[in-house]
């Protein structure tokens, strides 16, 4: 590649910080802009915001100023996506890689998805979404499936004590902190995690499955005492854990399952055991079991880096991709290029 890929980092939150650091460290990428959500961060050096020396790039909340830097790619990592922002970025000819609840765009409805597609075609740009899960874990499952002559069911289970993920807004949006019998909790969880359903759709597309239905089921665990996590509080009897499943069904049979078991702390009932990782299981010929797990214990658990890095590593492939909404199985292999410590 004759010149670096010009990148804007959109947000410097929990996931945005390791993403920005990785952009700066990557030999094929050049940081040319930084968007911030908070007025307090505006005008600060991007390096300062992520614990690096000054980089000479100032954070801004002005999207036009960012697009004026002529980025090739925007690393779009707000807490929640906004269609108007994404359309504007794509129409400006900038590719998007995103961890903001985006896999296929189906969740936004036909009209909004069509806007994204049209914007990408107009700008000659592409958009790709993922993270660790949904995203990387689904890719691992698809790669594992290549060893099978027959697949009866393929499942991905994320089960973690997610306490180190210090984002109260994320957990509250899913329903953590509500009473376990609050009727608003299940639909809130389903609405707040639409990218999991999109990941089921993506896997079904890759596996050439015509799905009849995608079903959502959820159950909760209650805090057994008042819990103070430092970044949020959960009252006794309120949701401190959940287990949910999105299942793709054909003729009433589940053929793909994406399952999540999250808990905040250990003071909850039931206190489900967790793998602190991602378990891929395939029932078929042959049966396959893969555990993708970060080692080093709870203190070393780094979900933010695990979420950010698959997107940073995908930037060169997305930059080279044709215009449109790109699915993981449509890209060349994404590996941890330029990260080996020699």
C-alpha positions in Angstrom: 0.0 0.0 0.0 1.6 3.3 -1.2 0.0 5.5 1.4 -1.7 5.0 4.8 -5.4 4.6 5.2 -6.7 7.8 6.7 -8.9 7.0 9.8 -11.3 9.0 12.0 -11.9 7.5 15.5 -15.5 8.1 16.4 -15.8 8.2 20.2 -13.2 7.7 23.0 -15.3 5.7 25.4 -14.8 2.2 26.8 -14.2 0.6 23.3 -13.0 3.8 21.5 -9.9 4.2 23.7 -8.3 0.8 22.7 -9.4 1.4 19.2 -7.7 4.7 19.0 -4.5 3.3 20.4 -4.6 0.5 17.9 -5.0 2.9 15.0 -2.0 4.9 16.1 0.1 1.7 16.4 -1.0 0.2 13.0 1.6 0.8 10.2 -1.1 1.0 7.5 -3.3 3.5 9.3 -3.1 7.2 10.0 -5.3 8.9 12.6 -6.7 12.2 11.0 -9.6 12.9 13.3 -11.4 12.1 16.5 -15.0 12.6 17.4 -16.1 13.0 21.1 -19.6 12.8 22.7 -18.8 14.9 25.7 -18.4 18.7 25.6 -15.7 18.3 28.2 -13.5 16.3 25.8 -13.9 18.7 22.9 -10.7 20.4 21.9 -8.5 18.0 23.9 -5.8 16.1 22.1 -6.8 12.6 21.1 -3.7 11.1 22.6 -4.5 12.6 26.0 -8.0 11.1 25.9 -6.7 7.6 25.5 -3.6 7.7 27.7 -1.0 8.4 24.9 1.3 11.4 24.4 -0.2 14.2 22.4 -0.9 13.3 18.8 -1.7 16.6 17.3 -5.3 15.6 16.6 -8.0 17.4 18.5 -11.3 15.9 19.5 -14.4 17.5 18.0 -18.2 17.2 18.0 -18.4 18.7 14.5 -19.0 16.0 11.9 -18.4 18.4 9.0 -15.0 19.2 10.4 -14.1 15.5 10.6 -15.3 14.8 7.1 -13.2 17.8 5.9 -10.1 15.9 6.9 -10.9 13.5 4.0 -10.8 10.3 5.9 -10.9 7.0 4.1 -12.5 5.1 7.0 -14.5 6.2 10.1 -14.1 3.8 13.0 -17.7 4.4 14.3 -18.0 3.4 17.9 -20.7 5.4 19.7 -22.8 3.8 22.3 -25.8 3.7 20.0 -25.8 4.3 16.2 -27.6 7.1 14.4 -28.7 6.5 10.8 -28.4 10.2 9.8 -24.7 10.2 10.9 -23.9 7.0 9.2 -25.6 8.1 5.9 -23.7 11.4 6.0 -20.4 9.5 6.5 -21.1 7.0 3.7 -22.3 9.7 1.2 -19.0 11.5 1.8 -17.2 8.5 0.5 -15.9 7.2 3.8 -16.1 3.5 4.7 -17.4 2.6 8.2 -16.3 -0.1 10.6 -18.5 -0.1 13.6 -19.1 -1.8 16.9 -22.3 0.1 17.4 -24.9 -2.7 17.2 -24.6 -3.2 13.5 -24.2 -6.4 11.5 -26.6 -6.3 8.6 -28.7 -3.2 9.2 -32.0 -5.1 9.3 -32.9 -3.8 12.8 -33.4 -0.3 11.4 -36.2 -1.3 9.1 -36.4 -1.5 5.3 -36.5 2.2 4.7 -33.4 3.0 6.9 -31.5 0.1 5.6 -32.2 1.2 2.0 -30.9 4.7 3.0 -27.6 3.1 4.1 -27.3 1.1 1.0 -28.1 4.1 -1.2 -25.6 6.2 0.7 -22.9 3.6 0.3 -23.5 3.4 -3.5 -23.6 7.2 -3.8 -20.3 7.6 -1.9 -18.7 4.4 -3.3 -18.2 3.4 0.3 -18.8 0.3 2.5 -20.0 -0.4 6.0 -19.0 -3.3 8.2 -20.1 -4.0 11.7 -19.0 -6.4 14.4 -17.0 -6.6 17.6 -16.2 -9.6 19.7 -19.8 -10.8 20.0 -21.7 -10.4 17.8 -19.0 -10.4 15.3 -15.7 -12.3 15.9 -17.3 -15.1 17.8 -19.7 -15.8 14.9 -16.8 -15.8 12.5 -15.1 -18.4 14.7 -18.2 -20.5 14.6 -18.4 -20.3 10.8 -14.8 -21.2 10.4 -15.3 -24.2 12.7 -18.3 -25.3 10.6 -16.1 -25.9 7.7 -15.0 -29.2 9.4 -18.5 -30.6 9.3 -20.1 -32.9 6.7 -23.5 -32.3 8.4 -24.7 -29.7 10.8 -27.7 -30.3 13.0 -27.3 -27.2 15.2 -24.6 -24.6 15.6 -24.5 -22.4 18.7 -22.4 -19.6 20.2 -22.6 -19.0 24.0 -21.1 -15.9 25.6 -21.0 -16.4 29.3 -19.1 -13.9 31.4 -19.0 -12.0 34.7 -19.1 -8.7 32.9 -18.4 -6.5 35.9 -15.1 -5.1 34.3 -17.1 -3.6 31.4 -17.7 -0.2 33.1 -20.6 1.2 31.0 -23.7 1.8 33.1 -25.5 3.1 30.0 -25.0 -0.2 28.3 -26.3 -2.3 31.2 -29.2 0.0 32.0 -30.3 -0.1 28.3 -30.5 -3.9 28.5 -32.6 -3.8 31.7 -30.0 -4.3 34.5 -31.2 -2.6 37.6 -34.9 -3.2 36.9 -37.0 -5.5 39.1 -36.8 -9.0 37.8 -40.5 -9.2 37.4 -40.8 -5.9 35.5 -42.8 -6.7 32.4 -40.8 -4.0 30.5 -37.5 -6.0 31.0 -37.8 -8.7 28.3 -38.9 -6.4 25.4 -36.2 -3.9 26.5 -33.5 -6.5 26.3 -34.7 -7.7 22.9 -34.8 -4.1 21.6 -31.4 -3.2 23.1 -29.5 -6.1 21.5 -30.8 -6.2 17.9 -27.4 -7.0 16.5 -27.5 -10.5 17.9 -30.6 -11.2 15.7 -28.7 -9.7 12.8 -25.8 -12.0 13.6 -28.1 -15.0 13.4 -29.2 -13.7 9.9 -25.6 -13.3 8.8 -24.7 -16.9 9.9 -27.8 -18.3 8.2 -26.8 -16.5 5.0 -23.3 -17.8 5.2 -24.5 -21.4 5.9 -27.2 -21.1 3.1 -30.1 -21.7 5.5 -33.6 -20.5 4.7 -34.9 -19.5 8.2 -38.6 -19.6 9.1 -38.3 -17.7 12.4 -35.8 -16.1 14.7 -37.1 -16.4 18.3 -35.9 -14.5 21.4 -36.1 -16.0 25.0 -34.7 -14.5 28.2 -34.6 -15.2 32.0 -33.1 -13.2 34.8 -31.1 -13.4 38.1 -31.8 -11.1 41.0 -29.3 -9.3 43.2 -29.4 -10.9 46.7 -28.3 -7.6 48.3 -27.7 -4.0 47.3 -24.7 -3.9 44.9 -22.4 -1.0 44.2 -20.2 -1.7 41.2 -18.6 1.8 41.4 -20.0 2.8 38.0 -23.6 1.8 38.8 -25.8 0.5 41.6 -28.2 -2.4 41.5 -30.8 -2.8 44.3 -31.7 -6.0 46.0 -34.2 -8.0 44.0 -33.3 -6.2 40.8 -31.7 -7.6 37.6 -28.1 -8.4 38.1 -27.8 -11.2 35.5 -29.6 -12.4 32.4 -29.5 -15.4 30.1 -31.0 -15.0 26.6 -31.1 -16.8 23.3 -31.8 -15.9 19.7 -32.6 -19.0 17.8 -33.0 -19.5 14.0 -35.7 -22.1 13.4 -36.5 -24.2 10.4 -39.6 -26.4 10.6 -39.8 -25.6 14.3 -36.2 -26.8 15.0 -33.5 -24.5 16.3 -30.5 -24.7 13.8 -28.6 -21.7 15.0 -28.5 -20.4 18.5 -26.7 -17.3 19.8 -26.8 -17.3 23.6 -25.7 -14.8 26.2 -25.2 -15.3 30.0 -24.1 -12.1 31.6 -23.9 -11.3 35.3 -22.6 -8.3 37.2 -20.8 -9.6 40.3 -21.6 -12.7 42.3 -24.3 -11.5 44.7 -27.2 -12.9 42.6 -29.6 -15.8 42.5 -29.4 -17.9 40.5 -25.7 -17.5 40.3 -25.1 -19.2 37.0 -21.6 -20.6 36.3 -19.9 -18.8 33.4 -17.0 -19.7 31.1 -15.7 -16.1 31.0 -15.5 -16.6 27.2 -17.2 -17.7 24.1 -18.2 -21.3 23.6 -18.9 -22.6 20.0 -20.7 -26.0 19.8 -21.7 -27.8 16.7 -23.9 -30.8 16.7 -23.5 -32.8 13.6 -21.0 -35.0 11.8 -18.6 -34.6 13.5 -19.5 -32.8 16.8 -17.2 -29.8 17.4 -16.6 -27.8 20.6 -14.4 -24.6 20.7 -13.7 -22.3 23.6 -12.5 -18.8 22.8 -11.3 -17.5 26.2 -9.1 -14.8 27.5 -6.7 -16.1 30.1 -5.3 -14.4 33.2 -8.4 -14.3 35.4 -11.1 -11.6 36.0 -8.6 -8.8 36.6 -7.0 -9.4 33.2 -10.4 -9.6 31.4 -10.4 -6.9 28.7 -13.7 -7.0 26.8 -13.1 -3.5 25.4 -9.9 -4.6 23.5 -11.6 -7.8 22.4 -14.4 -5.8 21.0 -12.3 -3.1 19.3 -9.5 -5.1 17.7 -11.5 -7.2 15.2 -12.8 -4.0 13.7 -9.3 -2.3 13.5 -7.9 -5.4 11.9 -10.7 -5.4 9.4 -10.0 -1.8 8.2 -7.7 -2.7 5.2 -10.2 -5.4 4.0 -13.2 -3.1 4.3 -11.3 -0.3 2.6 -10.7 -2.7 -0.4 -14.3 -4.0 -0.4 -17.0 -3.0 -2.9 -19.6 -0.4 -1.9 -22.5 -1.6 0.3 -23.3 -3.3 3.6 -20.5 -6.0 4.0 -21.0 -9.2 5.9 -18.1 -11.0 7.7 -18.2 -14.0 5.4 -17.8 -11.7 2.4 -14.4 -10.4 3.5 -11.0 -12.1 3.2 -9.5 -13.6 6.3 -9.1 -11.0 9.1 -6.0 -11.7 11.2 -4.0 -9.8 13.8 -1.6 -8.4 11.3 1.3 -6.3 12.5 0.7 -7.2 16.2 3.2 -10.0 16.7 5.8 -8.9 19.3 9.2 -9.9 17.7 
